[in-house]
């Protein structure tokens, strides 16, 4: 190996190591943020949201069909919060939104409420396409600045503590 290739290899490896370390720190911060929700009085609702995001990430086509069907049927047996969980999960994880900017964390409730209100006001809920509302939200709501995010984090339960999709769904 010549010296230029060796230098490039070492620089590249060091950068990869830095990125892996940063990623691990972010995972640890995310886990710390989740603890009060995962272990608190709303743990069932948190788990429902986490499962909905996992479904949108791993089987988006099936989840889209299921969500559309549930909406057409009036979402029987589902609470209002669970319904809004589905909207947020799609907002976060639907790969069809791939090229769209992500709606910032501090704007998530506003967007979910706006989608929910449009569905509730529709004369024919089965005629409302939540996917279209999600896409519109991605186009119209910008990411917050870091100061807004810090303010939002400080308002979370347990704030005193420190702090991804390919479609694998196969239609047969």
Secondary structure, 3 states (H helix, E strand, C coil): CCHHHHHHHHHHHHHHHHHHHHHHHHHHHHHHHHHHHHHCCCHHHHHHHHHHHHHHHHCHHHHHHHHHHHHHCCCCCCCHHHHHHHHHHHHHHCHHHCCCCCCCHHHHHHHHHHHHHHHHHCCCHHHCCHHHHHHHHHHHCCCCCHHHHHHHHHCCCCCCCCCCCCCCCCCC
